Amino acid sequence: MYMCLDCGTYYNKQYLTRYEMDSYNCPAIKCCGKVVNIDEIIAPSIYLLNHKGYMTKFCCSGHSSSAKKTSDNFINFYIMFDDNIIIPEELIPNIYECEYSIDDNNEDVSKEEFIKYNGYKYMTIRYSNIDDIDFESTHIEIISNALLLEQWCELLPEYNDKLNEYVSVGEYKDIRNKISELKLTKLV
């Protein structure tokens, strides 16, 4: 599925003109935003993140591809944010791990190195479950994570360069408390 990160419109690939590797120009007359290939189940959340200023670079909802218990069924959900988008860990649900990388070669570094670094730097949130589980269980967990992601995106405040400072002095306390309570929904 293809979606414009600016206007949120969904497109078929055949109607798009190439912008750069794996992205296209939005054909809407007044938009001309960046259209990217995106997993349908997390597309609304990715749009909301970008709309709130948390610009994303890459994402994946996870994979469920086999009806049997195999290593083809795994959850490796992630969102890599664009250069210099830094979200305070207090505003990230507990089930997500934060990873920090520098430059375009995605060299992993500590949070301290990441903050001090002056070049390109990318923050990634990740949720993984690589247990050998069946297709249905994997798919249910992917859906549950997509629901949690949507709740999180709705709670997040608009992004700005001072977000880390505001959180460190106690701003957004209500939002932080609500985010800390987010858990995967048990779907039946």
C-alpha positions in Angstrom: 0.0 0.0 0.0 1.2 3.5 -0.7 0.4 6.6 1.4 1.3 10.2 1.2 2.9 11.3 4.5 1.7 14.9 4.0 -2.0 14.5 3.1 -2.6 10.9 4.2 -4.1 9.8 0.8 -3.7 6.1 -0.2 -2.6 5.3 -3.8 -2.0 2.4 -6.2 1.6 2.3 -7.3 0.7 2.6 -11.0 -0.5 6.2 -10.5 2.7 7.4 -8.9 5.9 9.0 -10.4 9.2 8.0 -8.8 10.7 10.5 -6.3 13.6 8.5 -4.9 14.2 4.9 -3.9 10.9 3.5 -2.6 9.1 6.9 -2.5 7.0 8.8 -4.9 5.5 12.3 -5.4 1.9 12.7 -4.3 -0.2 13.3 -7.4 -2.6 15.6 -5.5 -2.5 19.0 -7.1 -2.0 21.0 -3.8 0.1 18.4 -2.0 3.1 17.1 -3.8 4.2 15.3 -0.6 6.2 12.2 -0.3 4.4 8.9 -0.9 5.9 5.8 0.6 5.2 2.0 0.6 3.8 1.2 4.1 2.2 -1.7 5.9 -1.5 -1.1 5.9 -2.1 -2.0 9.5 0.2 0.8 10.9 -0.4 3.4 8.1 -2.9 5.6 10.1 -0.4 5.7 13.0 2.5 6.5 10.8 0.5 9.3 9.2 -0.4 10.7 12.6 3.2 10.6 13.8 4.3 12.5 10.7 1.4 15.0 11.0 2.4 15.7 14.6 6.0 16.4 13.5 7.5 13.0 14.4 8.9 12.5 10.9 9.5 8.8 10.1 12.2 7.3 7.9 11.3 3.5 7.9 8.8 1.2 9.5 7.5 -2.4 9.6 4.5 -3.9 11.4 6.0 -7.4 11.6 5.4 -10.6 9.6 3.1 -13.5 9.7 3.6 -15.6 6.6 3.1 -19.3 7.4 0.2 -21.3 8.8 2.7 -23.6 10.6 5.0 -22.9 13.5 8.1 -21.7 11.7 10.8 -19.0 11.8 8.8 -17.2 9.1 6.3 -16.1 11.8 7.9 -13.4 13.8 7.2 -9.9 15.0 9.9 -7.3 14.4 7.9 -4.1 14.5 9.9 -0.9 14.3 9.7 2.7 13.5 12.9 4.6 12.6 12.5 8.3 13.0 14.0 10.9 10.6 17.3 12.7 11.4 17.4 14.4 14.7 13.8 13.4 15.9 14.5 12.5 19.5 11.5 11.4 21.6 12.0 11.3 25.4 11.9 7.7 26.6 9.3 8.8 29.2 6.9 9.3 26.3 7.5 5.8 24.8 5.4 2.8 25.9 7.3 0.3 28.1 7.0 -2.5 25.6 9.1 -0.7 23.0 12.9 -0.7 23.1 14.8 2.4 22.0 17.8 2.1 19.7 20.1 4.9 18.6 22.2 5.0 15.4 24.4 7.5 13.7 25.1 8.3 10.1 23.4 6.5 7.3 25.3 3.2 8.0 23.0 2.8 11.0 25.9 2.3 13.4 24.4 1.6 16.9 25.6 3.8 19.7 24.7 4.5 23.3 22.1 7.1 24.1 24.8 9.4 25.5 26.9 9.2 22.3 23.7 9.7 20.2 22.8 12.9 22.1 26.4 14.3 21.7 26.8 13.4 18.0 26.4 16.3 15.6 25.9 14.4 12.3 22.9 12.4 11.1 21.3 10.4 13.9 18.3 8.2 14.0 16.1 7.0 16.9 14.3 3.7 16.4 11.6 2.1 18.6 11.2 -1.6 18.3 9.0 -4.4 19.6 10.2 -8.0 18.8 8.9 -11.4 19.5 10.9 -14.1 17.6 9.3 -17.1 19.2 8.2 -19.8 16.9 4.5 -19.3 17.0 1.8 -20.1 14.5 0.4 -17.7 11.9 -2.8 -16.8 13.8 -1.0 -16.0 17.1 1.6 -13.9 15.3 -1.1 -12.0 13.4 -3.1 -11.4 16.6 0.0 -10.0 18.3 0.7 -7.7 15.3 -2.8 -6.4 15.4 -2.6 -5.9 19.2 0.6 -3.9 18.7 -1.0 -1.8 15.9 -3.8 -0.9 18.3 -1.3 0.1 21.0 0.7 2.1 18.5 -2.5 4.0 17.5 -3.3 4.8 21.2 0.3 6.0 21.7 0.2 8.2 18.6 -3.0 9.8 19.7 -1.6 10.6 23.2 1.7 12.1 21.9 1.9 15.9 22.0 2.9 17.9 18.9 6.7 17.5 18.3 9.0 20.4 18.8 12.7 20.8 19.5 12.1 21.6 23.2 10.2 18.4 23.8 13.0 16.7 25.8 13.5 19.9 27.9 9.7 20.1 28.7 9.6 16.4 29.7 12.7 16.7 31.9 11.1 19.6 34.0 7.8 17.7 34.5 5.7 18.9 31.6 3.3 16.4 30.0 2.9 14.5 33.3 -0.7 13.4 32.5 0.4 12.2 29.0 3.4 10.3 30.5 1.2 8.6 33.0 -1.3 7.5 30.3 1.5 6.2 28.1 3.1 4.3 30.9 -0.2 2.4 31.3 -0.4 1.3 27.7 -0.2 -2.5 27.2 -0.8 -5.0 24.4 -4.5 -5.8 24.2 -5.3 -9.5 24.6 -7.4 -10.3 21.5 -9.4 -13.5 21.3 
